[in-house]
Amino acid sequence: MYLFLFHFRTWVFLVQVYLVFTTNYFPWLTTVVVFPIFAGLLLFFFPHRGNKVMRWYTLCICVLELLLTTYAFCYHFELDDPLMQLMEDYKWIPFLDFDWRLGIDGLSIGPILLTGFITTLATLAAWPVTRDSRLFHFLMLAMYSGQIGSFSARDLLLFFIMWELELIPVYLLLSMWGGKKRLYSATKFILYTAGGSIFLLMGVLGIGLYGSNEPTLNFETSANQSYPIALEILFYIGFLIAFAVKSPIIPLHTWLPDTHGEAHYSTCMLLAGILLKMGAYGLVRINMELLPHAHSIFSPWLIIVGIIQIIYAASTSSGQRNLKKRIAYSSVSHMGFIIIGIGSISDTGLNGAILQIISHGFIGAALFFLAGTSYDRIRLVYLDEMGGLAIPIPKIFTTFSILSMASLALPGMSGFVAELVVFFGIITSQKYLLMTKILITLVMAIGMILTPIYLLSMLRQMFYGYKLFNAPNSYFFDSGPRELFVAISILIPVIGIGIYPDFVFSLSVDKVEAILSNYFAR
């Protein structure tokens, strides 16, 4: 009898667990936000010399987090529903009406999955790091939580807290594991981003305190709030400065080349793949969705800045001797397409901007990873000191060449589809006159012509011609299984999205339509 009761209770418990994990009542988003940072805290209980154990533990945490996120989105997210899903709302500080509000829609699901994918591969790319391994891997997991929290926050103050959560990890990763000028670059990074965060906090408090005796920090409430046009413009400028630093938008971009030039390549993968996309996400989520009247006024200026950014960064990239700085300026140039797509105020343009966010997340992370693996071989960063690397490291040469072609928008790759859709978004936009649209597309085309120049010259200087580098021996180990796995894992979605971009469009198209229909209605 007792044995029967024991088995019965066990089965009841298992059924309860099954029901919890197969219904929307389980706090999926809270779990995926807090799991990495809390699991990372356990690293400090590991032995000092357990580098191998720490690496495998961190990798397992990232893989488990990615699988958990993918499961939750596959079985509990409706693609054809533009409204918020998996909503969670818990009282945190009732005095300030500050709640733990989380939710996802078609705009946030893509960046969240991108975050999980790139962070997992960046953890695998950081395998050679052995100095202060516990702290290094904890900082990567802390960034993981902050970035997912930013993409899923539905409370303005919670969004700000998550936005700030990843600043200190990046500063420490740069200042402790960077190059010779790491302290200068880390200081410049924290000054720029912390300065931008001040404007973000002012905008959050301004929206939260406007027109009410009690703070109103809920995204849904703020989206239905009307402001005097002058006040809305002030809010818009504050948020724009904060997101322009993170995106980055010229002239607030100068921290990026220095940061990428000194950071470890696993950190560069997180910066290029995820951190820059947080600024673009904020422009859509807050500036466009909450402040539509001001966005209508500023959208032509955004397009002008985006065009200037494409041409300026592409021209500047050609003159960079440092390999990582050349790739960094290419990132600034490609972010210009996202700004233009956001400023187009059209379904096609905004979908193209979201696709470019995902596409450049993969391509930028891959290029910095390959630049780092090349540096591990030859210990050189200046292009005019390289040459003839195609023969000793053919696998790196092949993957570097293919992903460079993806960056210059070769047909069949994700970069081509994203930039083409942004082009169509400008052409089909109802906001601009025909001659204006023709002029915009012509200037954008000039920027696209400059892109192959700096990328192909980079490949020529690195891999072709005679050996220019001085090395103790002429033989280098090519990509091992781990490095080849990272490169191919990024290459597969780049080609997959290029061939079938509806992978991304199916996530965002209904949400984009909802944003713009609400935008024109107001």
Buried (B, 14 or more C-beta within 10 A) or exposed (E): EEEEEEEEEEEEEEEEEEEEBEEBEBBBBBBBBBBBBEBBEEBEEBEEEBBEEBBEBBBEBBBBBBEBBBEBBEEBBEBEEBEBBBBBEEEBEEEEBBBBBBBBBBBBBBBBBBBBBBBBBBBBBBBEBEEBBBBBBBBBBBBBBBBBBBBBBBBBBBBBBBBBBBBBBBBBBBBBBBBEEBEEBBBBBBEBBBEBBEBBBBBBBBBBEBEEEEBBBBBEBBBEBEBEEEBBBBBBBBBBBBBBBBBBBBEBBEBBBBBBBBBBBBBBBBBBBBBBBBBBBBBBBBBBBBBBBBBBBBBBEBBBBBBBBBBBBBBBBBEBEBBBBBBBBBBBBBBBBBBBBBBBBBBBBBBBBBBBBBBBBBBBBBBBBBBBBBBEBBEBBBBEEBBBBBEBBEBBBBBBBBBBBBBBBBEEBBBBBBBBBBBBBBBEBEBBEEEBBEEBBEBBEEBBEBBBBBBBBBBEBBBBEEBBBEEEEEEBEBBEEEBBEBBEBBBEBBBEBBEEBEBBBEBBBBBBBBBBEBBEEE
